[in-house]
Amino acid sequence: MVKNPAFEEFKETFPESGVLFGELFNTVAGVALDEKTKQLVYLGILTTVRYAPAVRVHIHKALEAGATKEEIQEAMMLTIPAGGLCNFLAVFPDVKDELQR
């Protein structure tokens, strides 16, 4: 499993906050969307905020949830009109690396 080193360090340094952060995701994630859709949406958001370490992690989660490489790429490309090409390009090398594994 791919992990985000900075997030792992956050959880070690602030264990209570790490648990609460995990609970926050579970609190806001309802049942209307399936796991694959949630991961694709999350990848779009992470692309827009240029957070490559989490993009790497959530690419794997999306694949595990049944997303195809093409679906992942399309979800991330959809961020370009609203989030900007520069944001997409900032994470694009990481996307290519992860999808080639």
The first five atom37 places (N, CA, C, CB, O) and aatype in JSON, in Angstrom:
{
  "aatype": [12, 19, 11, 2, 14, 0, 13, 6, 6, 13, 11, 6, 16, 13, 14, 6, 15, 7, 19, 10, 13, 7, 6, 10, 13, 2, 16, 19, 0, 7, 19, 0, 10, 3, 6, 11, 16, 11, 5, 10, 19, 18, 10, 7, 9, 10, 16, 16, 19, 1, 18, 0, 14, 0, 19, 1, 19, 8, 9, 8, 11, 0, 10, 6, 0, 7, 0, 16, 11, 6, 6, 9, 5, 6, 0, 12, 12, 10, 16, 9, 14, 0, 7, 7, 10, 4, 2, 13, 10, 0, 19, 13, 14, 3, 19, 11, 3, 6, 10, 5, 1],
  "atom_mask": [
    [1, 1, 1, 1, 1],
    [1, 1, 1, 1, 1],
    [1, 1, 1, 1, 1],
    [1, 1, 1, 1, 1],
    [1, 1, 1, 1, 1],
    [1, 1, 1, 1, 1],
    [1, 1, 1, 1, 1],
    [1, 1, 1, 1, 1],
    [1, 1, 1, 1, 1],
    [1, 1, 1, 1, 1],
    [1, 1, 1, 1, 1],
    [1, 1, 1, 1, 1],
    [1, 1, 1, 1, 1],
    [1, 1, 1, 1, 1],
    [1, 1, 1, 1, 1],
    [1, 1, 1, 1, 1],
    [1, 1, 1, 1, 1],
    [1, 1, 1, 0, 1],
    [1, 1, 1, 1, 1],
    [1, 1, 1, 1, 1],
    [1, 1, 1, 1, 1],
    [1, 1, 1, 0, 1],
    [1, 1, 1, 1, 1],
    [1, 1, 1, 1, 1],
    [1, 1, 1, 1, 1],
    [1, 1, 1, 1, 1],
    [1, 1, 1, 1, 1],
    [1, 1, 1, 1, 1],
    [1, 1, 1, 1, 1],
    [1, 1, 1, 0, 1],
    [1, 1, 1, 1, 1],
    [1, 1, 1, 1, 1],
    [1, 1, 1, 1, 1],
    [1, 1, 1, 1, 1],
    [1, 1, 1, 1, 1],
    [1, 1, 1, 1, 1],
    [1, 1, 1, 1, 1],
    [1, 1, 1, 1, 1],
    [1, 1, 1, 1, 1],
    [1, 1, 1, 1, 1],
    [1, 1, 1, 1, 1],
    [1, 1, 1, 1, 1],
    [1, 1, 1, 1, 1],
    [1, 1, 1, 0, 1],
    [1, 1, 1, 1, 1],
    [1, 1, 1, 1, 1],
    [1, 1, 1, 1, 1],
    [1, 1, 1, 1, 1],
    [1, 1, 1, 1, 1],
    [1, 1, 1, 1, 1],
    [1, 1, 1, 1, 1],
    [1, 1, 1, 1, 1],
    [1, 1, 1, 1, 1],
    [1, 1, 1, 1, 1],
    [1, 1, 1, 1, 1],
    [1, 1, 1, 1, 1],
    [1, 1, 1, 1, 1],
    [1, 1, 1, 1, 1],
    [1, 1, 1, 1, 1],
    [1, 1, 1, 1, 1],
    [1, 1, 1, 1, 1],
    [1, 1, 1, 1, 1],
    [1, 1, 1, 1, 1],
    [1, 1, 1, 1, 1],
    [1, 1, 1, 1, 1],
    [1, 1, 1, 0, 1],
    [1, 1, 1, 1, 1],
    [1, 1, 1, 1, 1],
    [1, 1, 1, 1, 1],
    [1, 1, 1, 1, 1],
    [1, 1, 1, 1, 1],
    [1, 1, 1, 1, 1],
    [1, 1, 1, 1, 1],
    [1, 1, 1, 1, 1],
    [1, 1, 1, 1, 1],
    [1, 1, 1, 1, 1],
    [1, 1, 1, 1, 1],
    [1, 1, 1, 1, 1],
    [1, 1, 1, 1, 1],
    [1, 1, 1, 1, 1],
    [1, 1, 1, 1, 1],
    [1, 1, 1, 1, 1],
    [1, 1, 1, 0, 1],
    [1, 1, 1, 0, 1],
    [1, 1, 1, 1, 1],
    [1, 1, 1, 1, 1],
    [1, 1, 1, 1, 1],
    [1, 1, 1, 1, 1],
    [1, 1, 1, 1, 1],
    [1, 1, 1, 1, 1],
    [1, 1, 1, 1, 1],
    [1, 1, 1, 1, 1],
    [1, 1, 1, 1, 1],
    [1, 1, 1, 1, 1],
    [1, 1, 1, 1, 1],
    [1, 1, 1, 1, 1],
    [1, 1, 1, 1, 1],
    [1, 1, 1, 1, 1],
    [1, 1, 1, 1, 1],
    [1, 1, 1, 1, 1],
    [1, 1, 1, 1, 1]
  ],
  "atom_positions": [
    [[0.84, -1.19, 0.0], [0.0, 0.0, 0.0], [0.88, 1.24, 0.0], [-0.95, 0.0, 1.22], [1.8, 1.36, 0.81]],
    [[0.6, 2.15, -0.89], [1.31, 3.41, -0.96], [0.85, 4.28, 0.19], [1.09, 4.11, -2.33], [-0.34, 4.37, 0.49]],
    [[1.8, 4.92, 0.84], [1.45, 5.81, 1.96], [2.03, 7.19, 1.71], [1.98, 5.23, 3.3], [3.03, 7.35, 1.01]],
    [[1.39, 8.16, 2.3], [1.84, 9.54, 2.24], [2.75, 9.75, 3.45], [0.64, 10.55, 2.23], [2.27, 9.8, 4.58]],
    [[4.07, 9.88, 3.24], [5.0, 10.01, 4.37], [4.67, 11.17, 5.3], [6.4, 10.16, 3.85], [4.8, 11.04, 6.52]],
    [[4.27, 12.3, 4.76], [3.96, 13.46, 5.61], [2.74, 13.18, 6.48], [3.72, 14.71, 4.74], [2.7, 13.57, 7.65]],
    [[1.73, 12.5, 5.91], [0.54, 12.18, 6.69], [0.86, 11.15, 7.77], [-0.58, 11.66, 5.78], [0.34, 11.24, 8.88]],
    [[1.71, 10.2, 7.45], [2.12, 9.2, 8.45], [2.85, 9.87, 9.6], [3.01, 8.12, 7.8], [2.65, 9.52, 10.76]],
    [[3.71, 10.84, 9.29], [4.43, 11.58, 10.34], [3.46, 12.42, 11.17], [5.52, 12.49, 9.72], [3.6, 12.52, 12.39]],
    [[2.47, 13.01, 10.51], [1.42, 13.77, 11.22], [0.73, 12.87, 12.23], [0.39, 14.35, 10.22], [0.54, 13.27, 13.38]],
    [[0.35, 11.66, 11.8], [-0.36, 10.74, 12.71], [0.53, 10.3, 13.87], [-0.86, 9.52, 11.94], [0.04, 10.11, 14.99]],
    [[1.82, 10.14, 13.62], [2.74, 9.75, 14.7], [2.94, 10.9, 15.68], [4.1, 9.31, 14.13], [2.98, 10.68, 16.9]],
    [[3.06, 12.1, 15.17], [3.32, 13.27, 16.01], [2.07, 13.71, 16.77], [3.84, 14.42, 15.15], [2.14, 14.12, 17.93]],
    [[0.92, 13.61, 16.1], [-0.35, 14.04, 16.69], [-1.37, 12.91, 16.58], [-0.88, 15.33, 15.98], [-2.32, 13.0, 15.8]],
    [[-1.18, 11.82, 17.36], [-2.03, 10.65, 17.19], [-3.53, 10.92, 17.38], [-1.61, 9.59, 18.16], [-4.34, 10.37, 16.64]],
    [[-3.89, 11.75, 18.34], [-5.31, 12.03, 18.56], [-5.9, 12.77, 17.36], [-5.5, 12.87, 19.85], [-7.01, 12.47, 16.91]],
    [[-5.16, 13.73, 16.84], [-5.63, 14.46, 15.66], [-5.72, 13.54, 14.45], [-4.7, 15.65, 15.36], [-6.62, 13.69, 13.62]],
    [[-4.79, 12.61, 14.33], [-4.83, 11.64, 13.23], [-6.1, 10.81, 13.26], [0.0, 0.0, 0.0], [-6.72, 10.57, 12.23]],
    [[-6.47, 10.36, 14.45], [-7.7, 9.57, 14.61], [-8.91, 10.44, 14.26], [-7.82, 9.02, 16.05], [-9.82, 9.99, 13.55]],
    [[-8.93, 11.67, 14.77], [-10.06, 12.56, 14.5], [-10.17, 12.88, 13.01], [-9.91, 13.86, 15.31], [-11.28, 13.0, 12.49]],
    [[-9.05, 13.02, 12.34], [-9.09, 13.29, 10.9], [-9.72, 12.11, 10.17], [-7.66, 13.56, 10.36], [-10.54, 12.3, 9.27]],
    [[-9.35, 10.9, 10.54], [-9.95, 9.71, 9.95], [-11.44, 9.64, 10.2], [0.0, 0.0, 0.0], [-12.22, 9.25, 9.33]],
    [[-11.84, 10.03, 11.39], [-13.27, 10.05, 11.73], [-14.01, 11.13, 10.93], [-13.46, 10.28, 13.24], [-15.17, 10.95, 10.58]],
    [[-13.33, 12.23, 10.65], [-13.94, 13.3, 9.86], [-14.32, 12.76, 8.48], [-12.99, 14.51, 9.72], [-15.43, 13.01, 8.01]],
    [[-13.42, 12.04, 7.84], [-13.73, 11.47, 6.53], [-14.95, 10.56, 6.63], [-12.52, 10.69, 5.97], [-15.85, 10.64, 5.8]],
    [[-14.96, 9.7, 7.63], [-16.09, 8.78, 7.8], [-17.39, 9.53, 8.09], [-15.79, 7.79, 8.92], [-18.47, 9.07, 7.72]],
    [[-17.29, 10.67, 8.76], [-18.47, 11.45, 9.11], [-19.07, 12.11, 7.87], [-18.11, 12.5, 10.15], [-20.29, 12.14, 7.71]],
    [[-18.23, 12.65, 7.0], [-18.75, 13.37, 5.84], [-19.06, 12.46, 4.66], [-17.77, 14.43, 5.4], [-19.82, 12.83, 3.77]],
    [[-18.48, 11.27, 4.65], [-18.73, 10.33, 3.56], [-20.02, 9.57, 3.84], [-17.53, 9.34, 3.38], [-20.09, 8.75, 4.75]],
    [[-21.02, 9.86, 3.05], [-22.31, 9.2, 3.22], [-22.35, 7.88, 2.46], [0.0, 0.0, 0.0], [-21.32, 7.27, 2.16]],
    [[-23.55, 7.46, 2.14], [-23.74, 6.19, 1.45], [-24.26, 6.38, 0.03], [-24.69, 5.31, 2.23], [-24.46, 5.4, -0.69]],
    [[-24.49, 7.61, -0.4], [-25.06, 7.86, -1.72], [-24.07, 7.53, -2.84], [-25.49, 9.31, -1.83], [-24.49, 7.1, -3.92]],
    [[-22.78, 7.72, -2.59], [-21.77, 7.44, -3.61], [-21.04, 6.14, -3.29], [-20.76, 8.6, -3.71], [-20.75, 5.85, -2.13]],
    [[-20.77, 5.37, -4.32], [-19.97, 4.16, -4.1], [-18.51, 4.56, -3.9], [-20.12, 3.16, -5.29], [-18.12, 5.69, -4.19]],
    [[-17.71, 3.63, -3.42], [-16.3, 3.92, -3.09], [-15.51, 4.39, -4.3], [-15.64, 2.68, -2.49], [-14.68, 5.3, -4.18]],
    [[-15.74, 3.79, -5.45], [-15.01, 4.2, -6.66], [-15.29, 5.67, -6.97], [-15.4, 3.31, -7.87], [-14.37, 6.44, -7.25]],
    [[-16.55, 6.06, -6.93], [-16.92, 7.44, -7.22], [-16.31, 8.39, -6.2], [-18.45, 7.6, -7.24], [-15.82, 9.46, -6.56]],
    [[-16.35, 8.01, -4.93], [-15.74, 8.85, -3.89], [-14.26, 9.08, -4.17], [-15.93, 8.21, -2.5], [-13.77, 10.19, -4.04]],
    [[-13.56, 8.02, -4.54], [-12.13, 8.15, -4.8], [-11.87, 9.02, -6.02], [-11.5, 6.78, -4.99], [-10.91, 9.8, -6.03]],
    [[-12.69, 8.91, -7.06], [-12.51, 9.75, -8.25], [-12.76, 11.22, -7.92], [-13.46, 9.29, -9.37], [-12.03, 12.09, -8.4]],
    [[-13.78, 11.5, -7.13], [-14.05, 12.87, -6.71], [-12.87, 13.39, -5.88], [-15.37, 12.96, -5.9], [-12.4, 14.5, -6.09]],
    [[-12.42, 12.57, -4.95], [-11.3, 12.97, -4.1], [-10.05, 13.26, -4.92], [-11.02, 11.88, -3.06], [-9.32, 14.21, -4.63]],
    [[-9.79, 12.44, -5.94], [-8.64, 12.68, -6.81], [-8.76, 14.01, -7.54], [-8.49, 11.54, -7.82], [-7.77, 14.71, -7.73]],
    [[-9.97, 14.36, -7.96], [-10.17, 15.65, -8.6], [-9.83, 16.8, -7.66], [0.0, 0.0, 0.0], [-9.19, 17.77, -8.05]],
    [[-10.27, 16.67, -6.44], [-10.0, 17.71, -5.45], [-8.5, 17.79, -5.14], [-10.8, 17.45, -4.14], [-7.92, 18.87, -5.11]],
    [[-7.89, 16.64, -4.93], [-6.45, 16.62, -4.62], [-5.62, 17.17, -5.76], [-6.0, 15.2, -4.3], [-4.58, 17.79, -5.54]],
    [[-6.07, 16.94, -7.0], [-5.39, 17.5, -8.17], [-5.47, 19.02, -8.14], [-6.0, 16.95, -9.48], [-4.48, 19.7, -8.38]],
    [[-6.65, 19.54, -7.85], [-6.85, 20.98, -7.83], [-6.01, 21.67, -6.77], [-8.32, 21.3, -7.62], [-5.58, 22.81, -6.96]],
    [[-5.78, 21.0, -5.65], [-4.97, 21.6, -4.59], [-3.5, 21.19, -4.69], [-5.52, 21.23, -3.23], [-2.7, 21.52, -3.82]],
    [[-3.16, 20.45, -5.75], [-1.77, 20.09, -6.06], [-1.1, 19.22, -4.99], [-0.95, 21.34, -6.25], [0.09, 19.38, -4.74]],
    [[-1.83, 18.34, -4.38], [-1.24, 17.55, -3.3], [-0.83, 16.17, -3.82], [-2.23, 17.41, -2.13], [-1.54, 15.18, -3.64]],
    [[0.34, 16.14, -4.45], [0.83, 14.93, -5.12], [0.97, 13.71, -4.2], [2.14, 15.22, -5.75], [0.62, 12.62, -4.63]],
    [[1.47, 13.84, -2.96], [1.59, 12.63, -2.13], [0.24, 11.94, -1.9], [2.2, 12.99, -0.79], [0.16, 10.72, -1.91]],
    [[-0.81, 12.73, -1.7], [-2.13, 12.13, -1.51], [-2.71, 11.63, -2.83], [-3.09, 13.14, -0.87], [-3.45, 10.65, -2.84]],
    [[-2.37, 12.28, -3.93], [-2.81, 11.8, -5.25], [-2.29, 10.39, -5.45], [-2.3, 12.73, -6.39], [-3.03, 9.51, -5.9]],
    [[-1.03, 10.16, -5.11], [-0.44, 8.82, -5.27], [-1.22, 7.78, -4.46], [1.03, 8.83, -4.82], [-1.53, 6.71, -4.97]],
    [[-1.54, 8.11, -3.23], [-2.27, 7.18, -2.35], [-3.65, 6.9, -2.91], [-2.37, 7.76, -0.93], [-4.09, 5.75, -2.97]],
    [[-4.35, 7.95, -3.32], [-5.73, 7.78, -3.72], [-5.88, 7.21, -5.13], [-6.45, 9.09, -3.64], [-6.95, 6.7, -5.47]],
    [[-4.84, 7.27, -5.93], [-4.86, 6.53, -7.2], [-4.99, 5.04, -6.89], [-3.58, 6.81, -8.05], [-5.78, 4.33, -7.51]],
    [[-4.21, 4.59, -5.93], [-4.27, 3.17, -5.56], [-5.61, 2.8, -4.94], [-3.14, 2.84, -4.58], [-6.15, 1.73, -5.21]],
    [[-6.14, 3.68, -4.13], [-7.46, 3.42, -3.53], [-8.53, 3.36, -4.62], [-7.81, 4.5, -2.49], [-9.44, 2.53, -4.55]],
    [[-8.44, 4.23, -5.6], [-9.41, 4.22, -6.71], [-9.3, 2.93, -7.51], [-9.19, 5.45, -7.63], [-10.31, 2.33, -7.87]],
    [[-8.07, 2.51, -7.79], [-7.88, 1.25, -8.52], [-8.45, 0.08, -7.72], [-6.39, 1.02, -8.82], [-9.1, -0.8, -8.29]],
    [[-8.19, 0.06, -6.42], [-8.71, -1.01, -5.56], [-10.24, -1.0, -5.53], [-8.16, -0.86, -4.13], [-10.87, -2.05, -5.37]],
    [[-10.84, 0.19, -5.7], [-12.29, 0.3, -5.69], [-12.91, -0.01, -7.06], [-12.7, 1.7, -5.25], [-14.13, 0.04, -7.22]],
    [[-12.06, -0.33, -8.03], [-12.56, -0.73, -9.34], [-12.45, 0.29, -10.45], [0.0, 0.0, 0.0], [-12.92, 0.05, -11.56]],
    [[-11.84, 1.42, -10.18], [-11.66, 2.44, -11.22], [-10.61, 1.98, -12.22], [-11.26, 3.81, -10.59], [-9.64, 1.3, -11.87]],
    [[-10.82, 2.36, -13.47], [-9.82, 2.08, -14.49], [-8.84, 3.24, -14.58], [-10.49, 1.83, -15.87], [-9.1, 4.32, -14.06]],
    [[-7.72, 3.0, -15.22], [-6.75, 4.08, -15.42], [-7.38, 5.22, -16.21], [-5.49, 3.56, -16.16], [-7.13, 6.39, -15.93]],
    [[-8.2, 4.87, -17.19], [-8.87, 5.89, -18.0], [-9.84, 6.72, -17.17], [-9.61, 5.23, -19.18], [-9.92, 7.94, -17.35]],
    [[-10.56, 6.1, -16.26], [-11.48, 6.84, -15.39], [-10.72, 7.78, -14.47], [-12.34, 5.87, -14.56], [-11.14, 8.91, -14.23]],
    [[-9.6, 7.31, -13.95], [-8.77, 8.14, -13.08], [-8.25, 9.35, -13.85], [-7.59, 7.32, -12.49], [-8.33, 10.49, -13.37]],
    [[-7.72, 9.11, -15.02], [-7.19, 10.22, -15.83], [-8.29, 11.22, -16.18], [-6.54, 9.68, -17.11], [-8.08, 12.43, -16.12]],
    [[-9.47, 10.71, -16.56], [-10.56, 11.62, -16.91], [-11.02, 12.44, -15.71], [-11.73, 10.84, -17.48], [-11.26, 13.64, -15.84]],
    [[-11.14, 11.81, -14.56], [-11.55, 12.53, -13.35], [-10.56, 13.66, -13.04], [-11.65, 11.57, -12.15], [-10.96, 14.74, -12.61]],
    [[-9.3, 13.39, -13.27], [-8.29, 14.41, -12.98], [-8.25, 15.48, -14.07], [-6.92, 13.75, -12.83], [-8.02, 16.65, -13.77]],
    [[-8.46, 15.09, -15.32], [-8.49, 16.06, -16.42], [-9.67, 17.02, -16.28], [-8.57, 15.33, -17.77], [-9.59, 18.18, -16.69]],
    [[-10.77, 16.54, -15.69], [-11.95, 17.4, -15.51], [-11.67, 18.58, -14.58], [-13.1, 16.59, -14.96], [-12.45, 19.53, -14.54]],
    [[-10.57, 18.52, -13.85], [-10.25, 19.63, -12.96], [-9.67, 20.83, -13.7], [-9.27, 19.18, -11.9], [-9.65, 21.94, -13.18]],
    [[-9.21, 20.61, -14.92], [-8.52, 21.68, -15.65], [-9.4, 22.91, -15.88], [-8.03, 21.15, -16.98], [-8.95, 24.02, -15.61]],
    [[-10.65, 22.77, -16.38], [-11.44, 23.99, -16.61], [-11.7, 24.81, -15.35], [-12.77, 23.61, -17.23], [-11.64, 26.04, -15.39]],
    [[-11.98, 24.16, -14.23], [-12.3, 24.9, -13.0], [-11.06, 25.17, -12.15], [-13.32, 24.13, -12.17], [-10.95, 26.23, -11.54]],
    [[-10.13, 24.23, -12.12], [-8.98, 24.36, -11.23], [-7.72, 24.89, -11.9], [0.0, 0.0, 0.0], [-6.82, 25.37, -11.23]],
    [[-7.66, 24.8, -13.21], [-6.52, 25.32, -13.94], [-5.54, 24.25, -14.39], [0.0, 0.0, 0.0], [-5.32, 23.25, -13.71]],
    [[-4.97, 24.49, -15.55], [-4.0, 23.56, -16.12], [-2.76, 23.43, -15.25], [-3.61, 24.01, -17.52], [-2.21, 22.34, -15.11]],
    [[-2.31, 24.53, -14.65], [-1.1, 24.49, -13.82], [-1.25, 23.53, -12.65], [-0.76, 25.88, -13.31], [-0.3, 22.84, -12.29]],
    [[-2.42, 23.48, -12.05], [-2.65, 22.57, -10.93], [-2.56, 21.13, -11.4], [-4.01, 22.84, -10.28], [-1.95, 20.29, -10.73]],
    [[-3.16, 20.84, -12.54], [-3.08, 19.49, -13.1], [-1.63, 19.14, -13.41], [-3.95, 19.36, -14.36], [-1.16, 18.05, -13.07]],
    [[-0.92, 20.04, -14.06], [0.47, 19.77, -14.45], [1.37, 19.57, -13.24], [1.01, 20.91, -15.3], [2.38, 18.86, -13.32]],
    [[1.02, 20.18, -12.11], [1.83, 20.02, -10.9], [1.83, 18.59, -10.39], [1.33, 20.96, -9.81], [2.8, 18.16, -9.78]],
    [[0.75, 17.85, -10.63], [0.67, 16.47, -10.14], [0.8, 15.44, -11.26], [-0.64, 16.25, -9.41], [0.9, 14.25, -10.99]],
    [[0.79, 15.9, -12.51], [0.8, 14.99, -13.64], [1.96, 13.98, -13.63], [0.85, 15.78, -14.9], [1.73, 12.81, -13.92]],
    [[3.19, 14.38, -13.31], [4.27, 13.38, -13.26], [3.99, 12.26, -12.26], [5.59, 14.06, -12.9], [4.29, 11.1, -12.52]],
    [[3.41, 12.61, -11.12], [3.08, 11.59, -10.12], [1.98, 10.67, -10.62], [2.65, 12.25, -8.81], [2.0, 9.46, -10.38]],
    [[1.01, 11.24, -11.33], [-0.08, 10.44, -11.89], [0.49, 9.43, -12.88], [-1.13, 11.35, -12.59], [0.17, 8.24, -12.81]],
    [[1.33, 9.9, -13.78], [1.94, 9.0, -14.77], [2.72, 7.89, -14.1], [2.86, 9.78, -15.72], [2.59, 6.72, -14.48]],
    [[3.52, 8.24, -13.11], [4.33, 7.23, -12.4], [3.44, 6.17, -11.74], [5.2, 7.91, -11.33], [3.7, 4.97, -11.87]],
    [[2.41, 6.61, -11.05], [1.55, 5.66, -10.33], [0.76, 4.78, -11.27], [0.6, 6.41, -9.42], [0.57, 3.6, -11.0]],
    [[0.29, 5.33, -12.39], [-0.51, 4.54, -13.3], [0.33, 3.57, -14.14], [-1.3, 5.45, -14.2], [-0.2, 2.65, -14.75]],
    [[1.63, 3.79, -14.17], [2.52, 2.87, -14.9], [2.99, 1.71, -14.05], [3.71, 3.61, -15.42], [3.59, 0.77, -14.57]],
    [[2.73, 1.75, -12.75], [3.16, 0.67, -11.85], [2.37, -0.58, -12.08], [3.03, 1.09, -10.4], [2.6, -1.59, -11.41]]
  ]
}
